[in-house]
């Protein structure tokens, strides 16, 4: 059974800066309480992904927010740093997979294929 996105467009736009900040903190070992913050971050990434996948079908402007907050760059950084918690890396990989698999607009595909970030991940895959 598919989960329906539990965040509205406004929720996503309000939460994305904090998600980016937490993802950066996890990637650089700056979380204060990993036992509490990592599960919360993983859930936020999951919910954000649901919104983006739904948005790809119903509100393609949500990808603009993903781009504006340079989330793809944050995903790449999280996957490439050794200190990122394993559960965060797994969710980032799942999120990337889901977003790319559900890409319906040319602009989405172009965004993910430009800039070389995915190429860098393929050349030196995360463990």
C-alpha positions as CSV (number, residue, x, y, z in Angstrom):
1,X,0.0,0.0,0.0
2,X,1.4,3.4,-1.0
3,X,1.6,6.1,1.7
4,X,-0.1,9.3,0.7
5,X,1.9,12.4,1.3
6,X,1.2,13.7,4.8
7,X,2.6,17.2,4.1
8,X,1.0,19.9,2.1
9,X,2.9,22.0,-0.4
10,X,3.2,24.7,2.2
11,X,4.5,22.2,4.8
12,X,7.2,21.1,2.4
13,X,8.3,24.6,1.6
14,X,8.5,25.5,5.3
15,X,10.3,22.3,6.3
16,X,12.8,22.0,3.5
17,X,15.4,24.5,4.9
18,X,15.4,22.7,8.2
19,X,15.8,19.3,6.4
20,X,18.7,20.7,4.4
21,X,20.3,22.0,7.6
22,X,19.9,18.7,9.5
23,X,21.2,16.7,6.5
24,X,24.3,18.9,6.4
25,X,24.7,18.5,10.2
26,X,24.4,14.7,9.8
27,X,26.9,14.7,6.9
28,X,29.5,16.6,8.9
29,X,29.0,15.0,12.3
30,X,27.4,18.0,13.8
31,X,24.2,16.5,15.2
32,X,23.9,17.0,18.9
33,X,21.8,13.9,19.7
34,X,22.0,11.3,17.0
35,X,19.7,8.9,18.7
36,X,16.8,11.4,18.5
37,X,17.8,13.5,15.4
38,X,18.6,10.7,13.0
39,X,15.2,9.0,13.1
40,X,13.5,12.4,12.8
41,X,15.7,13.3,9.8
42,X,15.0,9.9,8.1
43,X,11.3,10.5,8.5
44,X,11.5,14.0,7.2
45,X,13.4,12.8,4.1
46,X,10.8,10.1,3.5
47,X,7.9,12.6,3.8
48,X,9.7,15.1,1.6
49,X,10.2,12.4,-1.0
50,X,6.5,11.5,-0.9
51,X,5.7,15.2,-1.5
52,X,8.1,15.5,-4.4
53,X,6.9,12.3,-6.1
54,X,3.3,13.5,-5.7
55,X,4.3,16.9,-6.9
56,X,5.9,15.5,-10.0
57,X,2.4,14.4,-11.0
58,X,0.3,17.3,-9.6
59,X,2.6,20.3,-8.8
60,X,5.9,20.3,-10.6
61,X,6.9,23.6,-8.9
62,X,7.8,21.5,-5.8
63,X,11.0,20.4,-7.6
64,X,11.9,24.1,-7.8
65,X,12.1,24.2,-4.0
66,X,14.3,21.1,-4.1
67,X,16.6,22.9,-6.5
68,X,16.5,26.2,-4.6
69,X,17.6,24.5,-1.4
70,X,20.3,22.5,-3.3
71,X,19.0,19.2,-2.0
72,X,20.6,17.1,-4.7
73,X,24.0,18.5,-3.6
74,X,23.1,17.8,0.0
75,X,22.1,14.2,-1.0
76,X,25.5,13.7,-2.8
77,X,27.4,15.1,0.1
78,X,25.5,12.8,2.6
79,X,26.3,9.8,0.5
80,X,30.0,10.6,0.0
81,X,30.9,11.4,3.6
82,X,31.9,8.5,5.9
83,X,30.4,10.1,9.0
84,X,26.8,10.2,7.7
85,X,24.7,7.7,9.6
86,X,23.9,4.6,7.6
87,X,20.1,5.0,8.0
88,X,20.4,8.5,6.5
89,X,22.4,7.2,3.6
90,X,19.8,4.4,3.0
91,X,17.0,6.9,3.0
92,X,18.8,9.3,0.7
93,X,19.4,6.5,-1.8
94,X,15.8,5.4,-1.6
95,X,14.7,9.0,-2.0
96,X,16.9,9.5,-5.1
97,X,15.6,6.3,-6.6
98,X,12.0,7.2,-6.0
99,X,12.3,10.7,-7.3
100,X,14.2,9.7,-10.4
101,X,11.9,6.7,-11.2
102,X,8.8,8.9,-10.9
103,X,10.2,11.8,-13.1
104,X,7.6,12.7,-15.6
105,X,8.8,16.1,-16.8
106,X,11.8,16.7,-19.0
107,X,13.0,19.4,-16.7
108,X,13.2,17.0,-13.8
109,X,15.3,14.5,-15.8
110,X,17.5,17.3,-17.1
111,X,18.0,18.6,-13.5
112,X,19.1,15.2,-12.2
113,X,21.4,14.5,-15.1
114,X,23.1,17.9,-15.3
115,X,25.8,19.1,-13.1
116,X,27.6,15.8,-12.8
117,X,26.5,15.0,-9.3
118,X,25.0,11.7,-10.1
119,X,28.1,10.8,-12.3
120,X,30.3,11.5,-9.3
121,X,28.2,9.1,-7.2
122,X,28.5,6.4,-9.9
123,X,32.2,6.8,-10.3
124,X,32.8,6.5,-6.5
125,X,29.7,4.8,-5.1
126,X,28.9,5.2,-1.4
127,X,29.4,2.1,0.7
